[in-house]
Amino acid sequence: MAKVGDSRNQDFSTDHADTDNKKDFNVENLSKPELRFLLSILEGELEARDLVIEALRPLEGAAAATTETQ
């Protein structure tokens, strides 16, 4: 049975200095399906950002209503 912190079983480290595995990414050479996929990812990221902003934005009316009722 593996224990927490036991690194014998799995190695999650990556060698960031290894540049042989990197691919050149050129937006101009993407196909239409690849561009649509990229656009859908970016759209999801923007929607997630908006949700986080709304969750972190203080409720302006709730604070005022709480102080008025007390």
GUFIDREN-663201 format. One line per field, with one value per residue: chain; residue in one letter; residue number from 1; x, y, z of N, C-alpha, C in turn. Coordinates in nm, 3 decimals. Example, Ala and Ser with C-alpha at 12.3 -4.5 7.8 and 13.67 -1.06 7.14 Angstrom:
2
chain A, A
resn A, S
resi 1, 2
n.X 1.319, 1.285
n.Y -0.569, -0.225
n.Z 0.780, 0.708
ca.X 1.230, 1.367
ca.Y -0.450, -0.106
ca.Z 0.780, 0.714
c.X 1.320, 1.290
c.Y -0.330, 0.003
c.Z 0.780, 0.787
//
This chain:
70
chain A, A, A, A, A, A, A, A, A, A, A, A, A, A, A, A, A, A, A, A, A, A, A, A, A, A, A, A, A, A, A, A, A, A, A, A, A, A, A, A, A, A, A, A, A, A, A, A, A, A, A, A, A, A, A, A, A, A, A, A, A, A, A, A, A, A, A, A, A, A
resn M, A, K, V, G, D, S, R, N, Q, D, F, S, T, D, H, A, D, T, D, N, K, K, D, F, N, V, E, N, L, S, K, P, E, L, R, F, L, L, S, I, L, E, G, E, L, E, A, R, D, L, V, I, E, A, L, R, P, L, E, G, A, A, A, A, T, T, E, T, Q
resi 1, 2, 3, 4, 5, 6, 7, 8, 9, 10, 11, 12, 13, 14, 15, 16, 17, 18, 19, 20, 21, 22, 23, 24, 25, 26, 27, 28, 29, 30, 31, 32, 33, 34, 35, 36, 37, 38, 39, 40, 41, 42, 43, 44, 45, 46, 47, 48, 49, 50, 51, 52, 53, 54, 55, 56, 57, 58, 59, 60, 61, 62, 63, 64, 65, 66, 67, 68, 69, 70
n.X 0.084, 0.059, 0.199, 0.124, 0.328, 0.507, 0.722, 0.798, 0.626, 0.504, 0.610, 0.575, 0.714, 0.841, 1.066, 1.148, 1.344, 1.384, 1.366, 1.314, 1.071, 0.886, 0.641, 0.614, 0.392, 0.169, -0.066, -0.163, -0.151, -0.349, -0.624, -0.974, -1.146, -0.968, -0.937, -1.200, -1.222, -1.026, -1.141, -1.374, -1.265, -1.145, -1.374, -1.505, -1.321, -1.347, -1.613, -1.594, -1.425, -1.592, -1.789, -1.643, -1.574, -1.828, -1.892, -1.706, -1.757, -1.873, -2.190, -2.380, -2.633, -2.716, -2.560, -2.633, -2.906, -2.900, -2.792, -2.990, -3.210, -3.139
n.Y -0.118, 0.218, 0.507, 0.844, 1.078, 0.892, 0.844, 0.644, 0.508, 0.679, 0.935, 1.264, 1.473, 1.704, 1.773, 2.081, 2.198, 2.054, 2.097, 1.958, 1.829, 2.024, 2.181, 2.390, 2.654, 2.794, 3.019, 3.097, 2.873, 2.699, 2.476, 2.510, 2.352, 2.328, 2.595, 2.654, 2.486, 2.598, 2.850, 2.778, 2.689, 2.925, 3.083, 2.946, 2.991, 3.269, 3.283, 3.145, 3.319, 3.544, 3.437, 3.395, 3.658, 3.764, 3.608, 3.696, 3.962, 4.209, 4.203, 4.463, 4.571, 4.402, 4.445, 4.704, 4.670, 4.500, 4.658, 4.850, 4.712, 4.650
n.Z 0.000, -0.087, 0.059, 0.162, 0.013, -0.075, -0.322, -0.491, -0.662, -0.855, -1.074, -1.099, -1.195, -1.439, -1.703, -1.764, -1.910, -2.135, -2.464, -2.692, -2.714, -2.755, -2.957, -3.242, -3.230, -3.435, -3.505, -3.748, -3.908, -3.833, -3.873, -3.971, -3.798, -3.579, -3.506, -3.429, -3.209, -3.041, -3.007, -2.869, -2.629, -2.534, -2.508, -2.303, -2.098, -2.065, -1.980, -1.738, -1.602, -1.579, -1.411, -1.177, -1.114, -1.060, -0.837, -0.652, -0.630, -0.414, -0.256, -0.317, -0.247, -0.041, 0.187, 0.259, 0.310, 0.529, 0.734, 0.760, 0.865, 1.120
ca.X 0.000, 0.139, 0.177, 0.134, 0.468, 0.588, 0.743, 0.849, 0.530, 0.474, 0.693, 0.498, 0.801, 0.869, 1.189, 1.110, 1.457, 1.382, 1.295, 1.293, 0.931, 0.799, 0.598, 0.592, 0.250, 0.146, -0.211, -0.194, -0.154, -0.453, -0.739, -1.101, -1.188, -0.878, -0.972, -1.327, -1.192, -0.956, -1.240, -1.463, -1.189, -1.133, -1.507, -1.526, -1.236, -1.409, -1.734, -1.549, -1.375, -1.708, -1.853, -1.559, -1.590, -1.959, -1.890, -1.621, -1.808, -1.957, -2.332, -2.396, -2.761, -2.735, -2.496, -2.715, -3.032, -2.873, -2.773, -3.117, -3.304, -3.093
ca.Y 0.000, 0.339, 0.610, 0.981, 1.119, 0.784, 0.881, 0.530, 0.458, 0.772, 1.053, 1.367, 1.583, 1.719, 1.845, 2.199, 2.238, 1.972, 2.170, 1.870, 1.787, 2.139, 2.201, 2.529, 2.684, 2.906, 3.034, 3.113, 2.743, 2.614, 2.449, 2.564, 2.280, 2.362, 2.731, 2.646, 2.424, 2.699, 2.952, 2.726, 2.689, 3.064, 3.127, 2.887, 3.062, 3.399, 3.260, 3.110, 3.443, 3.625, 3.375, 3.422, 3.800, 3.780, 3.546, 3.774, 4.099, 4.222, 4.231, 4.603, 4.595, 4.317, 4.509, 4.820, 4.620, 4.441, 4.764, 4.921, 4.632, 4.633
ca.Z 0.000, -0.099, 0.159, 0.115, 0.007, -0.130, -0.462, -0.568, -0.759, -0.962, -1.083, -1.167, -1.235, -1.581, -1.731, -1.842, -1.992, -2.256, -2.569, -2.807, -2.719, -2.780, -3.095, -3.278, -3.236, -3.524, -3.520, -3.890, -3.974, -3.776, -3.959, -3.918, -3.676, -3.469, -3.464, -3.356, -3.080, -2.962, -2.973, -2.765, -2.504, -2.489, -2.465, -2.171, -2.002, -2.037, -1.900, -1.603, -1.541, -1.542, -1.295, -1.059, -1.081, -0.996, -0.705, -0.563, -0.620, -0.294, -0.279, -0.279, -0.183, 0.076, 0.302, 0.298, 0.364, 0.660, 0.833, 0.778, 0.943, 1.258
c.X 0.089, 0.100, 0.182, 0.279, 0.559, 0.603, 0.796, 0.755, 0.510, 0.567, 0.618, 0.585, 0.820, 0.995, 1.155, 1.224, 1.460, 1.300, 1.269, 1.146, 0.836, 0.766, 0.585, 0.443, 0.231, -0.003, -0.250, -0.207, -0.262, -0.567, -0.865, -1.148, -1.099, -0.907, -1.102, -1.306, -1.123, -1.052, -1.333, -1.393, -1.179, -1.266, -1.540, -1.444, -1.295, -1.534, -1.697, -1.498, -1.490, -1.780, -1.774, -1.572, -1.722, -1.960, -1.809, -1.669, -1.897, -2.100, -2.362, -2.525, -2.779, -2.674, -2.579, -2.845, -3.013, -2.859, -2.902, -3.213, -3.262, -3.120
c.Y 0.124, 0.439, 0.747, 1.022, 1.011, 0.808, 0.765, 0.493, 0.551, 0.891, 1.157, 1.483, 1.584, 1.800, 1.962, 2.245, 2.161, 2.043, 2.083, 1.834, 1.902, 2.146, 2.350, 2.552, 2.810, 2.914, 3.043, 2.980, 2.650, 2.596, 2.508, 2.486, 2.311, 2.502, 2.733, 2.588, 2.525, 2.809, 2.904, 2.722, 2.831, 3.120, 3.071, 2.954, 3.198, 3.385, 3.226, 3.234, 3.531, 3.569, 3.401, 3.568, 3.824, 3.721, 3.628, 3.917, 4.110, 4.255, 4.370, 4.627, 4.517, 4.382, 4.627, 4.775, 4.562, 4.550, 4.842, 4.844, 4.617, 4.752
c.Z 0.000, 0.008, 0.094, 0.122, -0.047, -0.279, -0.545, -0.681, -0.878, -0.955, -1.164, -1.213, -1.386, -1.596, -1.821, -1.932, -2.123, -2.362, -2.691, -2.823, -2.751, -2.929, -3.120, -3.295, -3.318, -3.551, -3.667, -3.963, -3.919, -3.875, -3.895, -3.796, -3.556, -3.416, -3.385, -3.217, -2.988, -2.917, -2.863, -2.629, -2.448, -2.441, -2.326, -2.063, -1.966, -1.952, -1.756, -1.530, -1.495, -1.419, -1.167, -1.017, -1.010, -0.856, -0.606, -0.544, -0.496, -0.332, -0.226, -0.201, -0.054, 0.201, 0.351, 0.362, 0.504, 0.766, 0.859, 0.867, 1.088, 1.342
//
